[in-house]
Amino acid sequence: MTPEQVRHARDLLTRPQNTVTSIAKLLGVSRNTINNYVPELKVSRIALAEATATAELPQPAKPKD
């Protein structure tokens, strides 16, 4: 990947609606290529998954009588 493609991929990855697969297709590369050129992606996605998997969801407020 060119430095411009790497910057573009990083920019696109900041938007939650974009997936690695969709960005790879857009840039004409494989998902593995994206992961190789943007190594922090793997770390940040793992951290995000762990944070959301272990985070306690807020409980709804109980109605007052």
PDB file of N, CA, C and O in Angstrom:
ATOM      1  N   MET A   1       0.847  -1.183   0.000  1.00  0.00           N
ATOM      2  CA  MET A   1       0.000   0.000   0.000  1.00  0.00           C
ATOM      3  C   MET A   1       0.888   1.240   0.000  1.00  0.00           C
ATOM      4  O   MET A   1       1.975   1.261   0.577  1.00  0.00           O
ATOM      5  N   THR A   2       0.393   2.245  -0.655  1.00  0.00           N
ATOM      6  CA  THR A   2       1.127   3.510  -0.668  1.00  0.00           C
ATOM      7  C   THR A   2       0.854   4.249   0.642  1.00  0.00           C
ATOM      8  O   THR A   2      -0.137   3.965   1.315  1.00  0.00           O
ATOM      9  N   PRO A   3       1.713   5.183   1.006  1.00  0.00           N
ATOM     10  CA  PRO A   3       1.454   5.975   2.222  1.00  0.00           C
ATOM     11  C   PRO A   3       0.095   6.678   2.175  1.00  0.00           C
ATOM     12  O   PRO A   3      -0.567   6.818   3.203  1.00  0.00           O
ATOM     13  N   GLU A   4      -0.316   7.114   0.997  1.00  0.00           N
ATOM     14  CA  GLU A   4      -1.621   7.772   0.854  1.00  0.00           C
ATOM     15  C   GLU A   4      -2.756   6.781   1.141  1.00  0.00           C
ATOM     16  O   GLU A   4      -3.734   7.138   1.797  1.00  0.00           O
ATOM     17  N   GLN A   5      -2.634   5.551   0.658  1.00  0.00           N
ATOM     18  CA  GLN A   5      -3.663   4.541   0.921  1.00  0.00           C
ATOM     19  C   GLN A   5      -3.736   4.211   2.412  1.00  0.00           C
ATOM     20  O   GLN A   5      -4.822   4.017   2.957  1.00  0.00           O
ATOM     21  N   VAL A   6      -2.588   4.149   3.060  1.00  0.00           N
ATOM     22  CA  VAL A   6      -2.564   3.873   4.495  1.00  0.00           C
ATOM     23  C   VAL A   6      -3.270   4.995   5.253  1.00  0.00           C
ATOM     24  O   VAL A   6      -4.075   4.728   6.145  1.00  0.00           O
ATOM     25  N   ARG A   7      -2.975   6.248   4.905  1.00  0.00           N
ATOM     26  CA  ARG A   7      -3.647   7.390   5.550  1.00  0.00           C
ATOM     27  C   ARG A   7      -5.154   7.336   5.302  1.00  0.00           C
ATOM     28  O   ARG A   7      -5.952   7.584   6.206  1.00  0.00           O
ATOM     29  N   HIS A   8      -5.529   7.010   4.073  1.00  0.00           N
ATOM     30  CA  HIS A   8      -6.950   6.924   3.727  1.00  0.00           C
ATOM     31  C   HIS A   8      -7.625   5.820   4.544  1.00  0.00           C
ATOM     32  O   HIS A   8      -8.713   6.018   5.083  1.00  0.00           O
ATOM     33  N   ALA A   9      -6.975   4.660   4.631  1.00  0.00           N
ATOM     34  CA  ALA A   9      -7.536   3.550   5.405  1.00  0.00           C
ATOM     35  C   ALA A   9      -7.702   3.943   6.868  1.00  0.00           C
ATOM     36  O   ALA A   9      -8.737   3.664   7.472  1.00  0.00           O
ATOM     37  N   ARG A  10      -6.696   4.585   7.435  1.00  0.00           N
ATOM     38  CA  ARG A  10      -6.782   5.013   8.842  1.00  0.00           C
ATOM     39  C   ARG A  10      -7.923   6.006   9.041  1.00  0.00           C
ATOM     40  O   ARG A  10      -8.648   5.936  10.033  1.00  0.00           O
ATOM     41  N   ASP A  11      -8.078   6.926   8.099  1.00  0.00           N
ATOM     42  CA  ASP A  11      -9.162   7.903   8.188  1.00  0.00           C
ATOM     43  C   ASP A  11     -10.513   7.199   8.130  1.00  0.00           C
ATOM     44  O   ASP A  11     -11.409   7.499   8.919  1.00  0.00           O
ATOM     45  N   LEU A  12     -10.656   6.270   7.203  1.00  0.00           N
ATOM     46  CA  LEU A  12     -11.925   5.548   7.066  1.00  0.00           C
ATOM     47  C   LEU A  12     -12.227   4.689   8.287  1.00  0.00           C
ATOM     48  O   LEU A  12     -13.388   4.520   8.658  1.00  0.00           O
ATOM     49  N   LEU A  13     -11.195   4.153   8.906  1.00  0.00           N
ATOM     50  CA  LEU A  13     -11.394   3.289  10.060  1.00  0.00           C
ATOM     51  C   LEU A  13     -11.855   4.052  11.296  1.00  0.00           C
ATOM     52  O   LEU A  13     -12.329   3.438  12.253  1.00  0.00           O
ATOM     53  N   THR A  14     -11.727   5.364  11.296  1.00  0.00           N
ATOM     54  CA  THR A  14     -12.202   6.147  12.442  1.00  0.00           C
ATOM     55  C   THR A  14     -13.719   6.271  12.442  1.00  0.00           C
ATOM     56  O   THR A  14     -14.311   6.684  13.439  1.00  0.00           O
ATOM     57  N   ARG A  15     -14.334   5.922  11.352  1.00  0.00           N
ATOM     58  CA  ARG A  15     -15.792   6.008  11.240  1.00  0.00           C
ATOM     59  C   ARG A  15     -16.396   4.637  11.535  1.00  0.00           C
ATOM     60  O   ARG A  15     -16.086   3.669  10.841  1.00  0.00           O
ATOM     61  N   PRO A  16     -17.244   4.540  12.540  1.00  0.00           N
ATOM     62  CA  PRO A  16     -17.758   3.232  12.978  1.00  0.00           C
ATOM     63  C   PRO A  16     -18.509   2.444  11.911  1.00  0.00           C
ATOM     64  O   PRO A  16     -18.561   1.217  11.982  1.00  0.00           O
ATOM     65  N   GLN A  17     -19.082   3.110  10.943  1.00  0.00           N
ATOM     66  CA  GLN A  17     -19.854   2.398   9.925  1.00  0.00           C
ATOM     67  C   GLN A  17     -18.971   1.658   8.926  1.00  0.00           C
ATOM     68  O   GLN A  17     -19.459   0.805   8.185  1.00  0.00           O
ATOM     69  N   ASN A  18     -17.683   1.972   8.897  1.00  0.00           N
ATOM     70  CA  ASN A  18     -16.767   1.322   7.958  1.00  0.00           C
ATOM     71  C   ASN A  18     -16.178   0.062   8.580  1.00  0.00           C
ATOM     72  O   ASN A  18     -15.831   0.032   9.761  1.00  0.00           O
ATOM     73  N   THR A  19     -16.075  -0.972   7.757  1.00  0.00           N
ATOM     74  CA  THR A  19     -15.440  -2.207   8.204  1.00  0.00           C
ATOM     75  C   THR A  19     -14.118  -2.375   7.479  1.00  0.00           C
ATOM     76  O   THR A  19     -13.869  -1.743   6.453  1.00  0.00           O
ATOM     77  N   VAL A  20     -13.276  -3.236   8.028  1.00  0.00           N
ATOM     78  CA  VAL A  20     -12.001  -3.518   7.375  1.00  0.00           C
ATOM     79  C   VAL A  20     -12.270  -4.103   5.994  1.00  0.00           C
ATOM     80  O   VAL A  20     -11.576  -3.769   5.034  1.00  0.00           O
ATOM     81  N   THR A  21     -13.260  -4.965   5.887  1.00  0.00           N
ATOM     82  CA  THR A  21     -13.593  -5.586   4.604  1.00  0.00           C
ATOM     83  C   THR A  21     -14.017  -4.544   3.581  1.00  0.00           C
ATOM     84  O   THR A  21     -13.563  -4.585   2.437  1.00  0.00           O
ATOM     85  N   SER A  22     -14.878  -3.612   3.971  1.00  0.00           N
ATOM     86  CA  SER A  22     -15.345  -2.607   3.017  1.00  0.00           C
ATOM     87  C   SER A  22     -14.210  -1.680   2.582  1.00  0.00           C
ATOM     88  O   SER A  22     -14.138  -1.278   1.421  1.00  0.00           O
ATOM     89  N   ILE A  23     -13.332  -1.348   3.515  1.00  0.00           N
ATOM     90  CA  ILE A  23     -12.195  -0.487   3.175  1.00  0.00           C
ATOM     91  C   ILE A  23     -11.227  -1.230   2.262  1.00  0.00           C
ATOM     92  O   ILE A  23     -10.696  -0.647   1.317  1.00  0.00           O
ATOM     93  N   ALA A  24     -10.995  -2.504   2.534  1.00  0.00           N
ATOM     94  CA  ALA A  24     -10.113  -3.311   1.687  1.00  0.00           C
ATOM     95  C   ALA A  24     -10.654  -3.366   0.259  1.00  0.00           C
ATOM     96  O   ALA A  24      -9.898  -3.219  -0.701  1.00  0.00           O
ATOM     97  N   LYS A  25     -11.959  -3.578   0.124  1.00  0.00           N
ATOM     98  CA  LYS A  25     -12.558  -3.610  -1.222  1.00  0.00           C
ATOM     99  C   LYS A  25     -12.406  -2.265  -1.919  1.00  0.00           C
ATOM    100  O   LYS A  25     -12.080  -2.205  -3.104  1.00  0.00           O
ATOM    101  N   LEU A  26     -12.644  -1.189  -1.179  1.00  0.00           N
ATOM    102  CA  LEU A  26     -12.531   0.151  -1.749  1.00  0.00           C
ATOM    103  C   LEU A  26     -11.114   0.409  -2.258  1.00  0.00           C
ATOM    104  O   LEU A  26     -10.930   0.981  -3.332  1.00  0.00           O
ATOM    105  N   LEU A  27     -10.110  -0.015  -1.481  1.00  0.00           N
ATOM    106  CA  LEU A  27      -8.717   0.233  -1.845  1.00  0.00           C
ATOM    107  C   LEU A  27      -8.136  -0.842  -2.763  1.00  0.00           C
ATOM    108  O   LEU A  27      -7.021  -0.691  -3.263  1.00  0.00           O
ATOM    109  N   GLY A  28      -8.881  -1.920  -2.986  1.00  0.00           N
ATOM    110  CA  GLY A  28      -8.408  -2.978  -3.873  1.00  0.00           C
ATOM    111  C   GLY A  28      -7.308  -3.837  -3.264  1.00  0.00           C
ATOM    112  O   GLY A  28      -6.415  -4.317  -3.963  1.00  0.00           O
ATOM    113  N   VAL A  29      -7.388  -4.025  -1.935  1.00  0.00           N
ATOM    114  CA  VAL A  29      -6.408  -4.862  -1.236  1.00  0.00           C
ATOM    115  C   VAL A  29      -7.162  -5.857  -0.355  1.00  0.00           C
ATOM    116  O   VAL A  29      -8.383  -5.780  -0.222  1.00  0.00           O
ATOM    117  N   SER A  30      -6.428  -6.783   0.242  1.00  0.00           N
ATOM    118  CA  SER A  30      -7.065  -7.758   1.121  1.00  0.00           C
ATOM    119  C   SER A  30      -7.170  -7.208   2.544  1.00  0.00           C
ATOM    120  O   SER A  30      -6.524  -6.223   2.902  1.00  0.00           O
ATOM    121  N   ARG A  31      -8.006  -7.877   3.343  1.00  0.00           N
ATOM    122  CA  ARG A  31      -8.124  -7.498   4.757  1.00  0.00           C
ATOM    123  C   ARG A  31      -6.788  -7.670   5.456  1.00  0.00           C
ATOM    124  O   ARG A  31      -6.416  -6.855   6.301  1.00  0.00           O
ATOM    125  N   ASN A  32      -6.063  -8.730   5.107  1.00  0.00           N
ATOM    126  CA  ASN A  32      -4.749  -8.959   5.724  1.00  0.00           C
ATOM    127  C   ASN A  32      -3.788  -7.818   5.420  1.00  0.00           C
ATOM    128  O   ASN A  32      -2.984  -7.431   6.269  1.00  0.00           O
ATOM    129  N   THR A  33      -3.873  -7.284   4.213  1.00  0.00           N
ATOM    130  CA  THR A  33      -3.004  -6.156   3.850  1.00  0.00           C
ATOM    131  C   THR A  33      -3.320  -4.953   4.727  1.00  0.00           C
ATOM    132  O   THR A  33      -2.410  -4.285   5.217  1.00  0.00           O
ATOM    133  N   ILE A  34      -4.598  -4.675   4.927  1.00  0.00           N
ATOM    134  CA  ILE A  34      -4.992  -3.568   5.809  1.00  0.00           C
ATOM    135  C   ILE A  34      -4.423  -3.809   7.203  1.00  0.00           C
ATOM    136  O   ILE A  34      -3.832  -2.909   7.799  1.00  0.00           O
ATOM    137  N   ASN A  35      -4.601  -5.022   7.725  1.00  0.00           N
ATOM    138  CA  ASN A  35      -4.114  -5.342   9.069  1.00  0.00           C
ATOM    139  C   ASN A  35      -2.590  -5.239   9.165  1.00  0.00           C
ATOM    140  O   ASN A  35      -2.064  -4.852  10.208  1.00  0.00           O
ATOM    141  N   ASN A  36      -1.879  -5.578   8.093  1.00  0.00           N
ATOM    142  CA  ASN A  36      -0.420  -5.482   8.100  1.00  0.00           C
ATOM    143  C   ASN A  36       0.065  -4.039   8.086  1.00  0.00           C
ATOM    144  O   ASN A  36       1.063  -3.709   8.726  1.00  0.00           O
ATOM    145  N   TYR A  37      -0.629  -3.191   7.368  1.00  0.00           N
ATOM    146  CA  TYR A  37      -0.200  -1.791   7.248  1.00  0.00           C
ATOM    147  C   TYR A  37      -0.757  -0.893   8.345  1.00  0.00           C
ATOM    148  O   TYR A  37      -0.258   0.212   8.560  1.00  0.00           O
ATOM    149  N   VAL A  38      -1.778  -1.359   9.031  1.00  0.00           N
ATOM    150  CA  VAL A  38      -2.370  -0.593  10.131  1.00  0.00           C
ATOM    151  C   VAL A  38      -2.397  -1.519  11.355  1.00  0.00           C
ATOM    152  O   VAL A  38      -3.468  -1.938  11.794  1.00  0.00           O
ATOM    153  N   PRO A  39      -1.223  -1.837  11.899  1.00  0.00           N
ATOM    154  CA  PRO A  39      -1.161  -2.821  12.990  1.00  0.00           C
ATOM    155  C   PRO A  39      -1.906  -2.406  14.250  1.00  0.00           C
ATOM    156  O   PRO A  39      -2.371  -3.263  15.001  1.00  0.00           O
ATOM    157  N   GLU A  40      -2.024  -1.118  14.491  1.00  0.00           N
ATOM    158  CA  GLU A  40      -2.752  -0.678  15.680  1.00  0.00           C
ATOM    159  C   GLU A  40      -4.227  -1.018  15.590  1.00  0.00           C
ATOM    160  O   GLU A  40      -4.925  -1.033  16.604  1.00  0.00           O
ATOM    161  N   LEU A  41      -4.706  -1.290  14.396  1.00  0.00           N
ATOM    162  CA  LEU A  41      -6.103  -1.667  14.199  1.00  0.00           C
ATOM    163  C   LEU A  41      -6.440  -2.920  14.982  1.00  0.00           C
ATOM    164  O   LEU A  41      -7.467  -2.972  15.660  1.00  0.00           O
ATOM    165  N   LYS A  42      -5.597  -3.919  14.897  1.00  0.00           N
ATOM    166  CA  LYS A  42      -5.861  -5.172  15.591  1.00  0.00           C
ATOM    167  C   LYS A  42      -5.902  -4.943  17.097  1.00  0.00           C
ATOM    168  O   LYS A  42      -6.783  -5.466  17.779  1.00  0.00           O
ATOM    169  N   VAL A  43      -4.977  -4.182  17.608  1.00  0.00           N
ATOM    170  CA  VAL A  43      -4.919  -3.913  19.047  1.00  0.00           C
ATOM    171  C   VAL A  43      -6.138  -3.112  19.488  1.00  0.00           C
ATOM    172  O   VAL A  43      -6.769  -3.447  20.491  1.00  0.00           O
ATOM    173  N   SER A  44      -6.472  -2.063  18.752  1.00  0.00           N
ATOM    174  CA  SER A  44      -7.586  -1.215  19.170  1.00  0.00           C
ATOM    175  C   SER A  44      -8.919  -1.932  19.047  1.00  0.00           C
ATOM    176  O   SER A  44      -9.792  -1.733  19.891  1.00  0.00           O
ATOM    177  N   ARG A  45      -9.106  -2.747  18.039  1.00  0.00           N
ATOM    178  CA  ARG A  45     -10.369  -3.475  17.906  1.00  0.00           C
ATOM    179  C   ARG A  45     -10.503  -4.528  18.996  1.00  0.00           C
ATOM    180  O   ARG A  45     -11.599  -4.747  19.511  1.00  0.00           O
ATOM    181  N   ILE A  46      -9.401  -5.186  19.356  1.00  0.00           N
ATOM    182  CA  ILE A  46      -9.438  -6.161  20.443  1.00  0.00           C
ATOM    183  C   ILE A  46      -9.778  -5.449  21.745  1.00  0.00           C
ATOM    184  O   ILE A  46     -10.611  -5.926  22.516  1.00  0.00           O
ATOM    185  N   ALA A  47      -9.139  -4.313  21.990  1.00  0.00           N
ATOM    186  CA  ALA A  47      -9.411  -3.544  23.207  1.00  0.00           C
ATOM    187  C   ALA A  47     -10.863  -3.097  23.245  1.00  0.00           C
ATOM    188  O   ALA A  47     -11.507  -3.152  24.292  1.00  0.00           O
ATOM    189  N   LEU A  48     -11.374  -2.656  22.112  1.00  0.00           N
ATOM    190  CA  LEU A  48     -12.769  -2.222  22.045  1.00  0.00           C
ATOM    191  C   LEU A  48     -13.704  -3.389  22.332  1.00  0.00           C
ATOM    192  O   LEU A  48     -14.669  -3.244  23.083  1.00  0.00           O
ATOM    193  N   ALA A  49     -13.424  -4.539  21.743  1.00  0.00           N
ATOM    194  CA  ALA A  49     -14.264  -5.715  21.964  1.00  0.00           C
ATOM    195  C   ALA A  49     -14.246  -6.127  23.436  1.00  0.00           C
ATOM    196  O   ALA A  49     -15.284  -6.461  24.006  1.00  0.00           O
ATOM    197  N   GLU A  50     -13.062  -6.101  24.046  1.00  0.00           N
ATOM    198  CA  GLU A  50     -12.960  -6.470  25.459  1.00  0.00           C
ATOM    199  C   GLU A  50     -13.687  -5.463  26.335  1.00  0.00           C
ATOM    200  O   GLU A  50     -14.355  -5.844  27.296  1.00  0.00           O
ATOM    201  N   ALA A  51     -13.565  -4.206  26.018  1.00  0.00           N
ATOM    202  CA  ALA A  51     -14.216  -3.172  26.822  1.00  0.00           C
ATOM    203  C   ALA A  51     -15.729  -3.287  26.744  1.00  0.00           C
ATOM    204  O   ALA A  51     -16.414  -3.136  27.756  1.00  0.00           O
ATOM    205  N   THR A  52     -16.247  -3.547  25.577  1.00  0.00           N
ATOM    206  CA  THR A  52     -17.699  -3.632  25.437  1.00  0.00           C
ATOM    207  C   THR A  52     -18.232  -4.955  25.960  1.00  0.00           C
ATOM    208  O   THR A  52     -19.385  -5.024  26.386  1.00  0.00           O
ATOM    209  N   ALA A  53     -17.427  -5.998  25.937  1.00  0.00           N
ATOM    210  CA  ALA A  53     -17.872  -7.295  26.426  1.00  0.00           C
ATOM    211  C   ALA A  53     -17.930  -7.324  27.952  1.00  0.00           C
ATOM    212  O   ALA A  53     -18.763  -8.023  28.528  1.00  0.00           O
ATOM    213  N   THR A  54     -17.056  -6.577  28.600  1.00  0.00           N
ATOM    214  CA  THR A  54     -17.000  -6.622  30.060  1.00  0.00           C
ATOM    215  C   THR A  54     -17.669  -5.423  30.709  1.00  0.00           C
ATOM    216  O   THR A  54     -17.847  -5.402  31.927  1.00  0.00           O
ATOM    217  N   ALA A  55     -18.038  -4.438  29.929  1.00  0.00           N
ATOM    218  CA  ALA A  55     -18.661  -3.248  30.508  1.00  0.00           C
ATOM    219  C   ALA A  55     -20.062  -3.579  30.998  1.00  0.00           C
ATOM    220  O   ALA A  55     -20.805  -4.321  30.355  1.00  0.00           O
ATOM    221  N   GLU A  56     -20.403  -3.020  32.136  1.00  0.00           N
ATOM    222  CA  GLU A  56     -21.727  -3.217  32.678  1.00  0.00           C
ATOM    223  C   GLU A  56     -22.687  -2.249  32.005  1.00  0.00           C
ATOM    224  O   GLU A  56     -22.422  -1.050  31.924  1.00  0.00           O
ATOM    225  N   LEU A  57     -23.791  -2.776  31.530  1.00  0.00           N
ATOM    226  CA  LEU A  57     -24.778  -1.923  30.882  1.00  0.00           C
ATOM    227  C   LEU A  57     -25.578  -1.168  31.942  1.00  0.00           C
ATOM    228  O   LEU A  57     -25.847  -1.701  33.019  1.00  0.00           O
ATOM    229  N   PRO A  58     -25.953   0.063  31.637  1.00  0.00           N
ATOM    230  CA  PRO A  58     -26.759   0.814  32.607  1.00  0.00           C
ATOM    231  C   PRO A  58     -28.118   0.153  32.801  1.00  0.00           C
ATOM    232  O   PRO A  58     -28.721  -0.349  31.852  1.00  0.00           O
ATOM    233  N   GLN A  59     -28.585   0.161  34.033  1.00  0.00           N
ATOM    234  CA  GLN A  59     -29.877  -0.437  34.359  1.00  0.00           C
ATOM    235  C   GLN A  59     -30.953   0.647  34.270  1.00  0.00           C
ATOM    236  O   GLN A  59     -30.721   1.802  34.627  1.00  0.00           O
ATOM    237  N   PRO A  60     -32.135   0.251  33.787  1.00  0.00           N
ATOM    238  CA  PRO A  60     -33.212   1.251  33.727  1.00  0.00           C
ATOM    239  C   PRO A  60     -33.621   1.692  35.127  1.00  0.00           C
ATOM    240  O   PRO A  60     -33.562   0.919  36.083  1.00  0.00           O
ATOM    241  N   ALA A  61     -34.028   2.926  35.224  1.00  0.00           N
ATOM    242  CA  ALA A  61     -34.467   3.463  36.508  1.00  0.00           C
ATOM    243  C   ALA A  61     -35.763   2.774  36.942  1.00  0.00           C
ATOM    244  O   ALA A  61     -36.653   2.516  36.132  1.00  0.00           O
ATOM    245  N   LYS A  62     -35.841   2.489  38.225  1.00  0.00           N
ATOM    246  CA  LYS A  62     -37.059   1.855  38.748  1.00  0.00           C
ATOM    247  C   LYS A  62     -38.108   2.944  38.966  1.00  0.00           C
ATOM    248  O   LYS A  62     -37.797   4.013  39.491  1.00  0.00           O
ATOM    249  N   PRO A  63     -39.340   2.673  38.566  1.00  0.00           N
ATOM    250  CA  PRO A  63     -40.387   3.685  38.768  1.00  0.00           C
ATOM    251  C   PRO A  63     -40.670   3.892  40.243  1.00  0.00           C
ATOM    252  O   PRO A  63     -40.667   2.948  41.033  1.00  0.00           O
ATOM    253  N   LYS A  64     -40.915   5.147  40.599  1.00  0.00           N
ATOM    254  CA  LYS A  64     -41.250   5.470  41.998  1.00  0.00           C
ATOM    255  C   LYS A  64     -42.732   5.257  42.201  1.00  0.00           C
ATOM    256  O   LYS A  64     -43.542   5.547  41.321  1.00  0.00           O
ATOM    257  N   ASP A  65     -43.078   4.750  43.364  1.00  0.00           N
ATOM    258  CA  ASP A  65     -44.507   4.504  43.666  1.00  0.00           C
ATOM    259  C   ASP A  65     -45.221   5.754  44.054  1.00  0.00           C
ATOM    260  O   ASP A  65     -46.419   5.718  44.336  1.00  0.00           O
TER     261      ASP A  65
END
